[in-house]
Amino acid sequence: MKKIEAIIRPERLREVIEKLREIKVTGFTVSQVQGRGQQKNATGVYRGKTYTVNLHHKIKMEIVVSDYLVNDTIQTIIKAAQTGEMGDGKIFVSPILEMYNIRTGTIDETIDELSDNNI
């Protein structure tokens, strides 16, 4: 199993979710985050004062999938989130050594299997 962390533009979230559902990836966690990468600072004016934004609002998606779904999941996120502009985001992939089901307290190896017990 692998954990995929994708940092994407907030306005691309709906498209990414729709495309992930098409490849049967339905489990994920979404967080609103702020960060800094190569995207340039933005400046604005509020009540007559100029300000600089050096942290940009992004969405962080965390998805755990079986090894056989990793490449499809990554490519799906890239295609759905990509605008071609600076600040499109990053994807990080990490191994998952173990996963436990809190309800049963047992090791869970059924991340991609849907059954009545998992829903």
C-alpha positions in Angstrom: 0.0 0.0 0.0 1.0 3.6 -0.6 -0.1 6.9 0.8 -0.5 9.6 -1.9 -0.5 13.2 -0.7 -1.6 15.7 -3.3 -1.4 19.5 -2.8 -3.7 21.1 -5.3 -5.5 24.3 -6.2 -8.8 24.6 -4.3 -10.8 25.3 -7.5 -9.6 21.9 -8.9 -10.9 19.8 -6.0 -14.3 18.9 -7.5 -12.7 17.8 -10.8 -10.1 15.7 -9.0 -12.8 13.9 -6.9 -15.0 13.2 -9.9 -12.0 11.7 -11.8 -10.9 9.6 -8.8 -14.4 8.2 -8.5 -14.2 7.1 -12.2 -11.2 4.9 -11.4 -13.0 3.6 -8.2 -10.8 5.5 -5.7 -13.5 6.7 -3.2 -11.6 7.0 0.1 -9.6 10.1 0.9 -9.1 12.9 3.4 -9.2 16.5 2.4 -7.7 19.4 4.4 -7.4 23.1 3.7 -3.7 24.1 4.0 -1.5 27.1 3.3 2.0 26.8 1.9 4.8 28.2 0.0 6.5 26.8 -3.1 7.7 28.4 -6.3 4.5 30.3 -6.9 5.1 34.1 -6.7 3.8 36.3 -4.0 0.5 38.1 -4.6 0.0 41.7 -3.7 -3.3 43.4 -3.0 -4.9 46.5 -1.5 -7.2 46.3 1.5 -8.6 49.5 3.0 -6.0 51.6 1.2 -3.0 49.5 2.5 -0.9 47.3 0.2 -0.3 43.8 1.5 1.7 40.8 0.3 0.4 37.2 0.4 3.4 34.8 0.7 1.4 31.8 1.8 -1.1 30.4 -0.7 -4.3 28.6 0.0 -4.2 25.0 -1.2 -6.0 21.7 -0.7 -4.2 18.6 0.6 -5.7 15.3 -0.3 -4.5 12.1 1.4 -5.3 8.8 -0.3 -4.2 5.3 0.6 -4.4 2.8 -2.2 -3.0 -0.6 -3.0 0.2 -0.7 -5.0 -1.5 -1.7 -8.3 -3.6 1.6 -8.1 -0.8 4.0 -7.4 0.1 5.0 -11.0 -3.5 5.3 -12.1 -4.3 7.5 -9.1 -1.3 9.8 -9.6 -2.0 10.2 -13.3 -5.7 10.9 -12.6 -4.8 13.6 -10.1 -2.3 15.2 -12.5 -4.8 15.3 -15.4 -7.6 16.7 -13.3 -5.6 19.2 -11.3 -3.2 20.5 -13.9 -3.7 24.0 -15.3 -0.2 24.5 -16.6 0.4 27.5 -14.4 2.8 28.0 -11.5 1.2 26.7 -8.3 -0.6 23.6 -9.6 0.9 21.7 -6.7 2.8 18.6 -5.8 2.2 14.9 -5.3 4.1 12.8 -2.6 4.1 9.0 -2.4 5.0 7.1 0.8 4.9 3.5 1.7 2.3 2.3 4.3 3.6 -0.5 6.4 0.5 -1.3 8.4 -3.1 -0.2 8.6 -5.5 -0.9 11.4 -9.3 -0.9 11.6 -10.2 1.1 14.7 -13.6 -0.5 15.0 -12.3 -4.1 15.1 -8.7 -3.4 16.4 -7.3 -5.7 13.7 -4.9 -5.2 10.9 -6.8 -4.1 7.8 -5.5 -5.1 4.3 -8.7 -4.4 2.4 -8.2 -0.7 1.4 -9.5 -1.2 -2.1 -12.2 -3.8 -1.5 -15.7 -2.7 -1.0 -18.0 -4.9 1.0 -21.0 -4.3 3.4 -18.5 -4.2 6.3 -16.4 -1.4 4.8 -19.2 0.9 3.8 
